[in-house]
Amino acid sequence: MAGPRFFAVGVSPALSRVVRIPSLRAESVIRAIDYIEAAAGKAANSCRVASQLGASPLLLSPLGDESLDYYRQMAEADGIRLDAVPYPGRTRWAVTLIDQEKVEKGQEAATELIIGEANPVPAWLGKELLERGLGHLPSSDLCLIAGSRPRTIGRQVLESIARRAVTLGLPLFLDMTGGDMLAVLGAVAEATEERSKEKDSRVVVKVNGKEFEESFGAGPDVKGALAVEAQRRGCSFVVTRGAKSVLYYDLRKERGGELPVATTLPMNPIGSGDTFLAALALSLTTGADFPSAVAHAAEMASLNTRFLRPGTIVAP
């Protein structure tokens, strides 16, 4: 039997190359130990983890036509069904260097370099993304929207998909920041008021500590601000803080909590937040209570750090 239908909207895809080197020093030539490549970006990483957890992920994303075949090949190899909206040009690269010497010392070892392409996502593409997104929602069990929106794509694309998901009673999971986050939550609040009382929805925002402060104007007391913002925005929150404890607030139960995270010898922490979100979304959608879902998500995020590939909880 197929797992939950995991629908993700990713507006900031990337081709990922993770290269492990002996050490990151100024030398004439550094020879790699090994490397991997993967279809990446926040939503793609979450979809990869969702597949590894037994779900059936579908990723909707704009992609440069010059990179499309390779991206699709890697996505499908990871169990991700891809609905790509192509545009002329190439998709950006995210190159991560892993310093093996630091890994063995238990130190932070990853350096990520984002290589943007000269071809911007064209404005007309937003309409196509919206139409396809609305079309996928009725056959999905949950909706996840993650990543930074290209300026050429109107904010209303994300607002409309989120609003429709809530109207349909789908669990909605968000990982974005700033004005986009506030606008989407505003649209969600309107939809929540409009939808039938018989329908049920769950809106969960997952961000890191810095993103929470920047998006909601909160000070350093993130824990104290969670309940206030959850009530104000009409959503539950989960805030990850690296090696520090995870903070959360469950709006349904009107109860918050704090969960310590396991310390591991990290290989590559890139994608841990995306791993956390995928595991959280699946746990909550399949009936887990909020504390249990957060604990499971933290465990999966810790597993991700052990592998080169971002958004991975099992050996390739």
SVG drawing of the C-alpha trace seen along z (x, -y; Angstrom):
<svg xmlns="http://www.w3.org/2000/svg" viewBox="-19 -43 69 45">
<polyline fill="none" stroke="black" stroke-width="0.4" points="0.0,0.0 1.3,-3.4 2.2,-5.8 0.8,-9.3 0.6,-11.5 3.3,-14.1 2.9,-17.2 5.7,-19.8 6.0,-23.2 9.6,-24.2 10.3,-27.6 14.1,-27.6 15.5,-24.3 19.2,-23.6 21.5,-21.0 23.6,-19.9 27.2,-18.7 28.8,-17.7 32.6,-17.2 34.6,-15.7 38.2,-16.9 41.1,-16.1 41.2,-19.7 40.2,-23.1 43.4,-25.0 45.0,-27.4 46.8,-25.0 47.5,-24.9 45.5,-21.7 43.0,-20.0 42.1,-16.5 38.6,-15.3 38.2,-12.1 34.8,-11.5 31.6,-13.5 27.9,-13.0 25.3,-15.0 21.6,-15.3 18.4,-17.1 18.1,-19.6 16.5,-22.7 14.5,-22.7 11.4,-21.1 13.4,-18.5 15.4,-17.5 12.1,-17.1 10.7,-15.0 13.7,-12.7 13.3,-12.1 9.6,-11.6 10.3,-8.8 12.8,-7.2 10.1,-7.3 7.6,-5.5 5.6,-8.4 4.8,-9.1 6.3,-12.5 5.4,-14.8 7.5,-17.9 6.3,-20.9 9.1,-23.3 10.4,-25.6 13.6,-24.3 15.9,-25.5 15.4,-23.5 19.2,-22.9 19.3,-21.2 15.9,-19.5 16.8,-16.0 19.6,-15.6 17.5,-17.0 14.6,-14.7 16.9,-11.7 18.3,-12.2 14.9,-13.1 13.3,-9.9 16.2,-7.8 15.4,-9.1 11.7,-8.2 10.5,-11.7 7.9,-12.3 8.7,-15.6 6.3,-18.1 8.7,-20.6 7.7,-23.9 10.7,-24.6 12.1,-27.9 15.1,-28.8 18.4,-28.5 20.0,-26.5 19.2,-25.7 21.6,-27.0 24.2,-24.9 24.8,-24.5 28.3,-23.2 29.2,-22.0 32.8,-21.3 33.2,-18.8 36.5,-19.2 37.3,-15.6 39.9,-16.7 37.3,-18.8 34.8,-15.9 37.2,-13.6 37.7,-16.3 34.0,-16.7 34.0,-20.3 31.7,-22.1 33.0,-20.9 30.6,-22.1 31.1,-25.1 28.3,-25.8 28.7,-27.9 25.5,-28.9 26.2,-29.5 23.3,-31.4 22.7,-31.4 22.3,-34.5 18.9,-33.3 16.2,-34.5 12.9,-32.6 10.5,-34.4 7.4,-36.2 5.0,-34.2 6.0,-31.0 4.1,-32.0 0.7,-31.4 1.7,-27.9 3.0,-27.1 -0.3,-28.2 -2.5,-26.3 -0.5,-23.1 -0.3,-23.5 -4.1,-24.0 -4.6,-20.9 -2.4,-18.7 -4.0,-19.6 -7.2,-17.5 -5.3,-14.3 -2.8,-15.0 -2.7,-14.1 -0.7,-17.1 0.9,-20.2 4.4,-21.5 5.7,-24.9 9.4,-25.6 12.1,-27.8 12.9,-31.4 10.6,-32.9 12.3,-34.3 11.4,-38.0 10.0,-37.4 7.3,-35.1 4.4,-36.9 3.8,-36.2 0.1,-35.5 1.2,-32.1 2.2,-30.8 -0.7,-32.6 -3.3,-31.0 -1.8,-27.5 -1.7,-27.7 -5.3,-29.1 -6.6,-26.3 -4.9,-23.7 -6.5,-24.9 -9.9,-25.2 -9.6,-21.5 -8.7,-20.6 -5.2,-19.5 -2.4,-19.7 -0.1,-22.6 3.6,-22.9 5.5,-26.0 9.3,-26.8 9.9,-30.3 10.8,-33.7 10.0,-37.4 7.2,-39.0 6.4,-35.8 5.8,-34.0 3.6,-36.8 1.6,-37.0 1.0,-33.3 -0.1,-33.1 -2.5,-36.0 -4.0,-34.1 -4.3,-31.0 -6.0,-32.8 -8.7,-34.1 -9.2,-30.6 -9.5,-29.2 -12.4,-31.6 -14.1,-30.8 -13.9,-27.0 -16.5,-24.7 -16.4,-23.8 -16.7,-20.1 -13.3,-20.2 -10.1,-19.9 -6.7,-21.4 -3.3,-21.8 -1.0,-24.6 2.6,-24.3 5.5,-26.7 9.0,-25.3 11.8,-27.8 15.2,-28.2 15.7,-30.6 17.2,-33.4 14.4,-33.1 11.8,-33.3 13.3,-36.5 13.6,-38.1 10.2,-37.1 8.2,-38.0 10.2,-40.7 10.8,-38.6 13.7,-39.3 16.2,-36.8 13.4,-35.3 12.1,-33.0 10.5,-30.6 8.4,-33.4 7.3,-34.7 6.0,-31.4 2.7,-31.3 2.0,-34.9 2.8,-34.5 0.9,-31.2 -2.3,-32.7 -1.8,-35.8 -1.1,-34.0 -3.3,-31.0 -0.7,-28.3 1.6,-26.0 5.3,-26.6 8.5,-24.5 11.8,-26.4 15.1,-24.5 18.3,-26.0 21.1,-23.8 22.7,-21.9 20.4,-23.7 17.0,-22.4 14.0,-22.5 11.2,-24.8 7.6,-24.2 4.0,-25.4 1.0,-23.3 -1.9,-25.7 -4.5,-22.9 -3.5,-22.0 -2.4,-25.6 0.8,-24.1 4.5,-24.6 7.5,-22.6 11.3,-22.2 13.1,-19.1 16.9,-18.6 18.6,-17.3 21.1,-14.5 24.7,-15.5 26.3,-13.5 29.6,-13.5 28.5,-15.5 29.4,-14.8 27.1,-17.2 24.4,-19.2 23.0,-20.7 19.4,-19.6 18.8,-18.8 16.0,-21.3 14.4,-19.9 14.7,-16.4 13.1,-17.6 10.2,-19.2 9.5,-16.1 9.5,-13.8 7.4,-16.2 4.8,-16.6 4.4,-12.8 4.2,-12.1 1.5,-14.7 -0.4,-13.8 -0.5,-10.1 -1.8,-10.9 1.2,-11.4 0.8,-13.9 2.8,-17.0 5.6,-16.2 6.1,-12.7 6.2,-14.2 8.8,-16.7 10.9,-14.1 10.8,-11.8 11.7,-14.8 14.7,-15.7 15.9,-12.1 15.7,-12.0 17.4,-15.4 20.3,-14.0 20.5,-11.0 20.8,-13.4 24.1,-14.8 25.8,-11.4 25.6,-11.4 27.0,-13.5 23.7,-13.8 21.5,-16.5 18.1,-15.2 19.1,-11.6 18.3,-9.3 19.5,-6.0 22.8,-5.0 22.6,-5.3"/>
</svg>
